[in-house]
Each structure stands twice: as structure tokens, then as C-alpha cells.
Amino acid sequence: MAKVALVLGSGGARGLAQIGAIEVLKEHGHEIAAIAGTSVGALVGGLEAVGKLEEYRDWILTFKQRDVLFMMDPALGSGGLVKAEKVFTTMRELYGDAQIEDLPFPYTAVATDIGARREVWFQSGPLDVAVRASVSIPGFFMPVVVNGRLLVDGGVVNPVPMEPLLATQADFTMAVTLSGGAPKDVSSSPAKESAKPQPSSQWGARFSKIASGIWDNDFVNGIIQKFHKDDAQSEEPELSAWDQAIEPPPDGLSIAKVMSLTFDTMGSMLTRYRMAAQVPDVLVEVPESSAATMDFHKGEELIALGRSLTEEALDKYELEQG
């Protein structure tokens, strides 16, 4: 039996894959020595710490898409789109009055203090409060104030919290990130582009190749169709450069969709930088394309995905270790 320091990243509903990852980890006979989690990773890690992950799994597997909408009660004018009080009430019931310092292993929930512009590690106190702060996705959920700190999702600054586990006595570290599967030609270096409108023949293929790894095909095709201009139309003299280049976004691009894509983009970039500095022994990368931020009705397929990806990663690691 090996002791594992487990890192659980941020990524909304894709975090359900972390349930499958933990199941496989334990089936391989490994023992969790410590958990550090951001956002949904903090939620899943906390449930494992209090022995309620299986109960949560059974509950989430009952979700249909309409159930997700029902749980997300509006919170307009309150710093977020939804209150999600039904979700957080269930979360508090599962955690009970658990205190972080009393958990069976060291646990860290990461949040972001947007007033002080700094990362916050919760390593003591009520578990439910720490997780509530860590999962406050900007724009979706209302931020919370804890001890004078205005807190939002930890993924804003640290989507894959390796650092809290550096001193952990463990045989290996495993990280489950939720921003994998980006196209190979996506680069962190700036792209130099002209603001002058170009015919779709010059950018359509490139856009399709990159976007297909991030968004669903219907959304990608909608953007291409919306912005498609033939050469004759784009050269009409009565149209200004602004009118040729700037058009409304494609139909169906909601505020929630924009926020989800923005947060995923930010998380993907930060994950790459963080992972370059701290590399885990075992890395499980759940693709961004597997689910959107609020796709909690996809529990069965996401848990199965987490299981298969973790089996593959652990088998590879165990083979390398002999």
C-alpha cells in the first residue's frame, strides 16, 4: 500500500471525474495521505475526508438537466447569477459540523481573496465554510466574506494546488486537473493578428481545428456561419472597417456560456504555468471538452471518464516503478 498526496483541481462539473479517480486510487490499494483542492476539487476532497463521497455520488447520479436548473436559484444583483442555496444546503448536511483540523488526513481548500489579491489556504475551521468559499466561481455564485476577506473561487489564482502538499510524507503525488485536451497548436505565447477583416477562407480552418477541442461542434459551426463573409461582401465600399470586422456574437452565446469559457481559458493557462513549476508523479488530465461548467447532469459519464483516465495513468506509473 502506497500513501498518496492528492491534488484536485478546479473545473466545475468536470470535477465529478475526480470521484472516479478516487475510487480507482483506492481500488489499487493506495491510501490518501493528504488532499489539497480548489473549487470543485475542494468539494470532492472534503467529501472523501468525511466519508460521504459515495453518498454524494449516488445523489449526483440522479440529476437530470432540469434538476440542475432547479437547484440554481437566481441571485441577480447579489454578485452572482445564482445563489444555489439548495446545493449548498445539501453540502452542509453532508459535511455536518466537521472541522478541518479533525479530519483523518491533512486537508487544504484554496480560495481567492479578491480584495487583497492573494491566495487563501483553509487548513482549519469548519469544512463547509472553507469549501463554500473555494467554490465561489466568479459570476456564477455569490462571493462570501470570511473574517473580513471577500472570497471567490480558488481557481482564479491556483487551479491545481500542488504547493500545500509539498511537505506531505507520501510515496507519490497524484494530480487530477480539469483543463486537459487542448489542441497541440495552442500556445501560451501571444498571437499577432491584424484588426483588418480577413475572408473566412483564411481563418476558418484554423478556428475549427482549435475550437473543436474546446467547444461542441454545433457552437463552433455557429460561430463560423455567423462570421462568414465572402470576399465580395467584405470589399463593398459602403461598409466601414468596423462594420466589416465587428458583428454580434453567434446565437445561443449566453452570459453563462461566456463566463464558463472565460474561466476555463484562464484556468487552462494558469494550470500550465503551475504544473511547469510543480510536476506530480501521476497526472490525470480530464479534457475541457468533456463537460461545461454546469453540466452536473453528466455524472455517470464523467465518473466513468475519471475512472478510465486514472486507471491508465496509474498503470503507467506502476509499470515505470516496477
Phi, psi and chi 1 to 4 in degrees:
 res  aa     phi    psi   chi1   chi2   chi3   chi4
   1 MET       -  128.9  176.6 -174.9  -67.6      -
   2 ALA  -105.5  147.3      -      -      -      -
   3 LYS   -93.5  134.3  -68.4 -172.4  175.5 -177.9
   4 VAL  -120.5  131.3 -174.6      -      -      -
   5 ALA   -91.8  116.9      -      -      -      -
   6 LEU  -108.1  125.7 -177.8   60.4      -      -
   7 VAL  -110.5  124.5 -178.0      -      -      -
   8 LEU  -118.7  117.4  -59.4  175.9      -      -
   9 GLY   -85.7  178.4      -      -      -      -
  10 SER   -94.6  155.5   63.6      -      -      -
  11 GLY   160.6   25.7      -      -      -      -
  12 GLY    61.6 -137.4      -      -      -      -
  13 ALA   -60.6  -23.2      -      -      -      -
  14 ARG   -61.1  -19.1  -67.0 -170.3  -63.2  -81.9
  15 GLY   -62.5  -16.8      -      -      -      -
  16 LEU   -62.7  -24.3  -61.7  178.8      -      -
  17 ALA   -64.8  -24.2      -      -      -      -
  18 GLN   -67.3  -25.3  -64.8  169.3  -19.9      -
  19 ILE   -62.5  -47.7  -61.8  174.7      -      -
  20 GLY   -62.5  -36.1      -      -      -      -
  21 ALA   -64.3  -43.3      -      -      -      -
  22 ILE   -66.7  -39.4  -69.3  174.3      -      -
  23 GLU   -58.0  -46.9  -69.6  175.5  -11.1      -
  24 VAL   -67.4  -39.9  169.8      -      -      -
  25 LEU   -56.1  -45.0 -167.0   64.0      -      -
  26 LYS   -73.5  -34.7  -66.5  162.0   73.0  173.5
  27 GLU   -64.0  -28.2  -72.3  167.9    7.7      -
  28 HIS   -79.4    1.6  -82.9 -121.6      -      -
  29 GLY    86.1   13.4      -      -      -      -
  30 HIS   -90.0  152.4  -58.6  -48.3      -      -
  31 GLU  -112.2  133.6  176.7 -173.3  -11.0      -
  32 ILE   -78.0  121.9  -64.1  174.3      -      -
  33 ALA   -94.8  -25.5      -      -      -      -
  34 ALA  -169.5  153.8      -      -      -      -
  35 ILE  -132.7  135.3  -70.8  179.9      -      -
  36 ALA  -123.9  128.4      -      -      -      -
  37 GLY  -137.0  147.9      -      -      -      -
  38 THR  -117.6  133.3  -70.3      -      -      -
  39 SER    57.0 -122.8 -168.6      -      -      -
  40 VAL   -61.2  -26.8   68.4      -      -      -
  41 GLY   -65.4  -36.3      -      -      -      -
  42 ALA   -67.5  -38.7      -      -      -      -
  43 LEU   -63.8  -51.1 -174.0  151.1      -      -
  44 VAL   -64.5  -43.3  171.1      -      -      -
  45 GLY   -62.6  -38.2      -      -      -      -
  46 GLY   -66.1  -38.5      -      -      -      -
  47 LEU   -65.5  -38.5  -70.9  165.0      -      -
  48 GLU   -64.9  -38.7  170.9   60.7   21.4      -
  49 ALA   -65.3  -32.7      -      -      -      -
  50 VAL   -98.3    7.0  -64.1      -      -      -
  51 GLY    73.1   26.0      -      -      -      -
  52 LYS  -116.3   13.5  -67.3  -63.8 -177.1   72.1
  53 LEU   -65.7  -39.4 -171.9   58.0      -      -
  54 GLU   -65.5  -39.3 -175.4  175.6   -7.6      -
  55 GLU   -64.1  -42.3 -174.7  175.1  -21.6      -
  56 TYR   -63.5  -41.2  175.5   78.6      -      -
  57 ARG   -58.6  -47.3  178.2 -170.5 -168.0  -83.8
  58 ASP   -62.4  -37.5  -67.3  -17.8      -      -
  59 TRP   -67.8  -46.7  177.3   61.6      -      -
  60 ILE   -68.1  -27.9 -151.0   72.5      -      -
  61 LEU   -71.4  -11.2  -74.3  177.4      -      -
  62 THR   -85.1   -8.7   65.9      -      -      -
  63 PHE   -70.3  133.4  -87.8   35.9      -      -
  64 LYS  -108.9  169.7  -54.2  -62.7 -177.8 -175.0
  65 GLN   -60.0  -37.6 -168.6  164.0   18.9      -
  66 ARG   -66.0  -29.7   63.5  178.4 -179.3  -87.6
  67 ASP   -67.4  -38.0  -62.0  -44.5      -      -
  68 VAL   -61.8  -44.7  177.8      -      -      -
  69 LEU   -63.9  -38.2  -64.3  174.0      -      -
  70 PHE   -64.9  -36.7  174.5   74.0      -      -
  71 MET   -74.4  -20.6  -60.0  -69.9  -82.3      -
  72 MET   -97.2   79.0  -57.2  -61.7  172.4      -
  73 ASP   -71.8  137.8   42.5  -41.8      -      -
  74 PRO   -60.6  149.8  -22.0   34.0      -      -
  75 ALA  -141.3   44.1      -      -      -      -
  76 LEU   -59.4  135.9  -61.4  179.1      -      -
  77 GLY    81.1   10.2      -      -      -      -
  78 SER  -119.2   20.5  -58.3      -      -      -
  79 GLY    86.1    7.6      -      -      -      -
  80 GLY  -164.7  163.5      -      -      -      -
  81 LEU   -75.3  -34.9  -76.4  178.0      -      -
  82 VAL  -134.1  150.9  -65.6      -      -      -
  83 LYS   -86.3  -37.8  -66.5  179.3 -178.8  177.5
  84 ALA    55.4   37.5      -      -      -      -
  85 GLU   -62.9  -33.9  -76.8  -58.3  -38.3      -
  86 LYS   -63.5  -39.7  -59.8  179.2 -176.1   69.1
  87 VAL   -65.6  -47.9  174.3      -      -      -
  88 PHE   -70.7  -28.9  -65.4  129.8      -      -
  89 THR   -64.3  -45.1  -63.8      -      -      -
  90 THR   -62.1  -40.8  -59.1      -      -      -
  91 MET   -60.5  -44.6 -177.1 -172.0   76.8      -
  92 ARG   -64.9  -36.8  -70.2 -164.4  -59.1  -89.5
  93 GLU   -63.9  -38.6  -68.5  172.3   -8.4      -
  94 LEU   -70.5  -40.3  -70.9  171.1      -      -
  95 TYR   -76.2  -26.2  -69.5  137.8      -      -
  96 GLY    61.9 -139.4      -      -      -      -
  97 ASP  -104.0   28.6   57.7   -2.3      -      -
  98 ALA   -58.9  135.5      -      -      -      -
  99 GLN  -105.9  137.3  -58.8  -66.9  -57.2      -
 100 ILE   -57.0  -40.9  -65.2  174.5      -      -
 101 GLU   -68.7  -12.9   58.1  -91.1   33.2      -
 102 ASP  -100.3    0.7  -63.8  -29.8      -      -
 103 LEU   -67.8  158.5  -63.5  176.5      -      -
 104 PRO   -69.3  -10.9   23.1  -33.6      -      -
 105 PHE  -150.4  160.2   47.8   71.9      -      -
 106 PRO   -58.4  137.7  -25.2   35.2      -      -
 107 TYR  -138.7  138.2  168.1   90.0      -      -
 108 THR  -132.3  128.3  -57.4      -      -      -
 109 ALA  -108.8  129.4      -      -      -      -
 110 VAL  -102.2  130.3  178.5      -      -      -
 111 ALA  -128.1  176.3      -      -      -      -
 112 THR  -125.2  125.5  -58.0      -      -      -
 113 ASP   -87.6  102.8 -176.7  -22.6      -      -
 114 ILE   -79.6   -8.8   55.8  175.7      -      -
 115 GLY   -83.6  -46.4      -      -      -      -
 116 ALA   -87.8   -6.1      -      -      -      -
 117 ARG    57.4   47.9  -49.9  -66.3 -160.7  -88.8
 118 ARG  -146.0  160.9   67.4 -176.7  -57.8 -178.0
 119 GLU   -77.3  143.0 -168.0  171.6  -29.8      -
 120 VAL  -124.4  128.2  176.0      -      -      -
 121 TRP  -106.5  121.7  -67.0    0.9      -      -
 122 PHE   -94.7  113.0  -73.6  102.2      -      -
 123 GLN  -126.0   10.2  -63.4  178.8  -39.2      -
 124 SER  -158.4  166.7   63.3      -      -      -
 125 GLY    92.8 -175.4      -      -      -      -
 126 PRO   -60.5  127.2  -22.1   34.0      -      -
 127 LEU   -63.3  -41.3  177.2   60.3      -      -
 128 ASP   -63.9  -37.0   56.9   -9.4      -      -
 129 VAL   -66.3  -43.9  173.9      -      -      -
 130 ALA   -61.5  -44.0      -      -      -      -
 131 VAL   -68.3  -40.7  172.5      -      -      -
 132 ARG   -58.6  -40.1  173.5   62.8 -178.4   86.7
 133 ALA   -67.8  -41.0      -      -      -      -
 134 SER   -68.2  -27.9 -175.7      -      -      -
 135 VAL   -95.4   11.2  -57.6      -      -      -
 136 SER   -78.5   73.9  -59.9      -      -      -
 137 ILE   -58.6  120.5  -56.9  173.5      -      -
 138 PRO   -55.1  131.2  -24.8   34.6      -      -
 139 GLY    90.6  -33.7      -      -      -      -
 140 PHE   -86.4  -63.3  -81.0  105.6      -      -
 141 PHE  -103.5  149.3  -59.6  136.7      -      -
 142 MET   -63.7  137.3  -65.9 -174.6  -62.4      -
 143 PRO   -67.5  165.1   25.1  -32.8      -      -
 144 VAL  -126.3  155.6  -64.3      -      -      -
 145 VAL  -110.1  120.8  177.4      -      -      -
 146 VAL  -126.1  118.4  178.2      -      -      -
 147 ASN    52.5   42.0  -64.0  -32.9      -      -
 148 GLY    81.6    2.0      -      -      -      -
 149 ARG  -101.1  130.2  -63.0 -175.2 -178.0  -82.3
 150 LEU   -87.8  109.7 -178.2   59.7      -      -
 151 LEU  -112.7  139.0  -58.4  172.5      -      -
 152 VAL  -130.0 -176.3  -62.5      -      -      -
 153 ASP   -49.1  134.4 -164.4  -68.9      -      -
 154 GLY   -65.1  -21.3      -      -      -      -
 155 GLY   -66.0  -13.7      -      -      -      -
 156 VAL   -61.6  -35.5  169.3      -      -      -
 157 VAL  -117.3  -25.9  -68.9      -      -      -
 158 ASN  -148.7   86.9 -165.5  -11.1      -      -
 159 PRO   -76.6   -8.9   26.3  -32.5      -      -
 160 VAL  -144.1   86.3   51.2      -      -      -
 161 PRO   -78.3   82.5   30.2  -34.7      -      -
 162 MET   -74.8  -36.6  -63.1  -76.1  -64.8      -
 163 GLU   -58.4  -39.3  -63.8   82.9   -3.7      -
 164 PRO   -61.8  -14.8  -24.9   36.0      -      -
 165 LEU  -105.5    6.6  -59.5 -177.7      -      -
 166 LEU   -61.6  -32.2  -68.0  179.6      -      -
 167 ALA   -92.9    3.1      -      -      -      -
 168 THR   -70.1  134.4  -58.9      -      -      -
 169 GLN   -82.2   98.3  -62.7  -63.3  -48.4      -
 170 ALA  -143.0  158.1      -      -      -      -
 171 ASP   -78.5  -32.4  -63.9  -59.0      -      -
 172 PHE  -158.2  163.1   67.8   89.2      -      -
 173 THR  -110.4  133.8  -60.3      -      -      -
 174 MET  -123.1  131.0 -174.5  173.5   91.4      -
 175 ALA  -116.3  135.3      -      -      -      -
 176 VAL  -113.6  102.7 -174.6      -      -      -
 177 THR   -98.3  157.1   68.9      -      -      -
 178 LEU  -120.7   25.6  -52.5  178.3      -      -
 179 SER  -132.2   34.7   56.1      -      -      -
 180 GLY   -85.2  178.1      -      -      -      -
 181 GLY    80.1   15.5      -      -      -      -
 182 ALA   -69.0  147.0      -      -      -      -
 183 PRO   -56.6  148.8  -23.7   33.7      -      -
 184 LYS   -65.3  -23.5  -69.8 -177.0  172.3   57.4
 185 ASP   -92.5    8.2   56.8   -8.3      -      -
 186 VAL   -76.0  127.2  170.4      -      -      -
 187 SER  -121.7  152.5  172.5      -      -      -
 188 SER   -84.0  -10.0   57.9      -      -      -
 189 SER   -78.7  151.3   61.2      -      -      -
 190 PRO   -63.2  146.2  -20.0   31.9      -      -
 191 ALA   -97.7  130.3      -      -      -      -
 192 LYS   -93.1  122.6  -63.0  179.7 -179.7  179.3
 193 GLU  -137.2  149.1 -176.2   60.9   83.1      -
 194 SER   -90.3  143.9  170.9      -      -      -
 195 ALA   -80.3   -6.3      -      -      -      -
 196 LYS   -72.4  130.4 -178.8  179.3  179.0  179.6
 197 PRO   -61.0  137.2   22.7  -33.6      -      -
 198 GLN  -117.9  150.2  -57.0  -67.7  -28.8      -
 199 PRO   -63.1  148.8   21.5  -33.1      -      -
 200 SER   -61.1  -21.8   60.0      -      -      -
 201 SER   -63.0  -20.9   58.5      -      -      -
 202 GLN   -90.9  -19.8  -65.6 -173.1   21.4      -
 203 TRP  -127.1  -11.3   55.5  -99.3      -      -
 204 GLY   -60.8  -46.7      -      -      -      -
 205 ALA   -65.5  -42.1      -      -      -      -
 206 ARG   -63.1  -44.2 -179.0 -172.3   69.3 -128.7
 207 PHE   -62.8  -44.2  176.9   82.4      -      -
 208 SER   -61.2  -41.6  -64.8      -      -      -
 209 LYS   -64.2  -44.1 -177.1  178.0 -179.8 -179.7
 210 ILE   -74.0  -48.2  -66.2  175.3      -      -
 211 ALA   -70.0  -27.8      -      -      -      -
 212 SER   -65.5  -22.0   61.8      -      -      -
 213 GLY   -86.1   -4.5      -      -      -      -
 214 ILE  -119.5  -43.2  -56.8  172.8      -      -
 215 TRP  -116.0  164.3  -55.8  -46.1      -      -
 216 ASP   -72.7  157.7   59.6   77.5      -      -
 217 ASN   -62.7  -36.6  -68.8  -28.6      -      -
 218 ASP   -62.4  -40.8  -70.1  -20.2      -      -
 219 PHE   -66.8  -42.7 -175.8   71.9      -      -
 220 VAL   -61.7  -47.4  172.0      -      -      -
 221 ASN   -64.0  -34.8  -67.4  -26.1      -      -
 222 GLY   -62.8  -41.1      -      -      -      -
 223 ILE   -65.4  -46.2  -69.8 -179.2      -      -
 224 ILE   -61.0  -43.7  -66.8  176.5      -      -
 225 GLN   -66.1  -38.1  -67.1  171.9    8.7      -
 226 LYS   -65.6  -39.6 -174.5   71.2  176.7  179.2
 227 PHE   -98.5    2.8  -73.8   95.0      -      -
 228 HIS   -67.5  128.7  177.2   74.9      -      -
 229 LYS  -135.4  132.8  -62.5 -176.4  178.4   71.9
 230 ASP   -81.4  163.7   57.6   41.7      -      -
 231 ASP   -60.7  -36.5  -65.3  -22.5      -      -
 232 ALA   -65.0  -43.8      -      -      -      -
 233 GLN   -65.3  -41.0 -179.7 -176.1   10.2      -
 234 SER   -69.2  -18.0   63.3      -      -      -
 235 GLU   -98.7    4.0  -66.0  173.1   -2.3      -
 236 GLU   -61.8  125.7  -69.9 -179.1    1.3      -
 237 PRO   -65.2  -26.7   23.3  -34.3      -      -
 238 GLU   -74.4  -11.3   64.3  -89.3   16.4      -
 239 LEU   -93.4  128.8  -66.6  176.4      -      -
 240 SER   -74.3  166.7   65.8      -      -      -
 241 ALA   -59.4  -36.6      -      -      -      -
 242 TRP   -62.4  -48.1  176.0  -81.5      -      -
 243 ASP   -66.2  -30.3  -69.3  -30.0      -      -
 244 GLN   -74.6  -34.9  -68.1 -179.5   43.2      -
 245 ALA   -95.5  -31.7      -      -      -      -
 246 ILE  -104.7  122.8  -56.4  -64.0      -      -
 247 GLU  -136.2  161.7  -71.1 -169.0   14.0      -
 248 PRO   -61.0  154.2  -20.3   32.6      -      -
 249 PRO   -66.6  165.9   23.7  -33.6      -      -
 250 PRO   -64.7  154.5   23.5  -34.6      -      -
 251 ASP   -60.6  144.1  -64.4  -24.1      -      -
 252 GLY    88.0    1.6      -      -      -      -
 253 LEU   -86.9   89.9 -172.2   63.0      -      -
 254 SER   -79.7  167.6   63.9      -      -      -
 255 ILE   -59.8  -43.1  -66.6  175.2      -      -
 256 ALA   -61.0  -39.3      -      -      -      -
 257 LYS   -65.1  -43.5 -177.4   72.4  169.9  179.1
 258 VAL   -61.6  -44.7  171.4      -      -      -
 259 MET   -64.2  -40.6  -70.4 -168.0  -58.9      -
 260 SER   -63.0  -46.4  176.0      -      -      -
 261 LEU   -65.7  -38.6  -65.4  173.2      -      -
 262 THR   -64.4  -46.2  -58.5      -      -      -
 263 PHE   -66.6  -37.6 -156.2   66.8      -      -
 264 ASP   -65.8  -39.8  -76.7  -14.0      -      -
 265 THR   -62.4  -47.5  -60.2      -      -      -
 266 MET   -61.1  -45.2 -178.6 -178.8   67.3      -
 267 GLY   -63.0  -39.0      -      -      -      -
 268 SER   -63.5  -43.9  179.7      -      -      -
 269 MET   -64.2  -47.5  -68.0  -71.8  -71.6      -
 270 LEU   -64.3  -37.6  -75.5  171.9      -      -
 271 THR   -60.9  -42.8  -63.9      -      -      -
 272 ARG   -60.8  -43.4  -86.8 -173.7  -81.7  172.8
 273 TYR   -66.7  -44.3  -72.2  125.4      -      -
 274 ARG   -65.4  -42.7  -69.2  -80.6 -171.8  169.0
 275 MET   -69.5  -25.9  -64.8  -63.9  -73.3      -
 276 ALA   -67.5  -31.3      -      -      -      -
 277 ALA   -84.4  -36.3      -      -      -      -
 278 GLN  -130.7  108.4  -57.0  -72.0  -19.5      -
 279 VAL  -101.5  123.2 -178.5      -      -      -
 280 PRO   -74.9  160.8   30.4  -36.5      -      -
 281 ASP   -70.4  -38.2  -60.9  -59.3      -      -
 282 VAL  -124.6  126.3  178.4      -      -      -
 283 LEU  -119.4  122.5  176.0   60.0      -      -
 284 VAL  -111.2  116.3  178.2      -      -      -
 285 GLU  -109.2  110.5  -65.4 -175.7  -74.3      -
 286 VAL   -86.6  124.6  178.4      -      -      -
 287 PRO   -63.8  141.7  -20.2   32.7      -      -
 288 GLU   -58.8  -33.6  -76.4 -174.9   -0.6      -
 289 SER   -72.0   -7.7   58.9      -      -      -
 290 SER   -72.3  -24.7   59.7      -      -      -
 291 ALA  -171.0  152.7      -      -      -      -
 292 ALA   -83.7  171.8      -      -      -      -
 293 THR   -54.8  -40.4  -58.9      -      -      -
 294 MET  -105.9   20.3  -69.3  -64.5  144.8      -
 295 ASP   -82.7   54.1  -77.4  -11.1      -      -
 296 PHE   -73.0   -6.8  -74.3   94.4      -      -
 297 HIS   -81.2   -2.6   58.6  -72.0      -      -
 298 LYS   -97.8   29.6  -64.9 -176.7  177.2 -179.7
 299 GLY   -55.7  -47.4      -      -      -      -
 300 GLU   -60.8  -47.5 -174.5  172.0   -4.8      -
 301 GLU   -71.7  -32.7   62.5 -174.1   83.8      -
 302 LEU   -72.2  -40.2  -72.9  168.9      -      -
 303 ILE   -63.5  -42.0  -67.8  171.4      -      -
 304 ALA   -63.1  -39.4      -      -      -      -
 305 LEU   -63.7  -44.2  176.4   62.2      -      -
 306 GLY   -60.1  -38.8      -      -      -      -
 307 ARG   -64.2  -48.8  -71.3 -173.7   59.9   87.8
 308 SER   -66.2  -41.0   64.0      -      -      -
 309 LEU   -66.4  -37.8  -67.6  172.8      -      -
 310 THR   -72.1  -40.4  -55.0      -      -      -
 311 GLU   -55.5  -46.6  -74.6  -80.4    7.9      -
 312 GLU   -62.9  -47.0 -178.9 -179.7   -7.9      -
 313 ALA   -66.2  -42.0      -      -      -      -
 314 LEU   -69.5  -40.0  -83.1  178.2      -      -
 315 ASP   -60.7  -41.3  -73.3  -14.4      -      -
 316 LYS   -64.3  -45.4  179.0 -179.3  178.0 -178.0
 317 TYR   -64.6  -45.3  174.0   74.1      -      -
 318 GLU   -66.1  -33.3  -68.9  167.0   -2.1      -
 319 LEU   -67.4  -42.2 -179.0   62.6      -      -
 320 GLU   -64.3  -33.2  -68.5  172.3  -11.1      -
 321 GLN   -83.9   -5.3  -62.3  -58.6  -53.4      -
 322 GLY    76.6      -      -      -      -      -
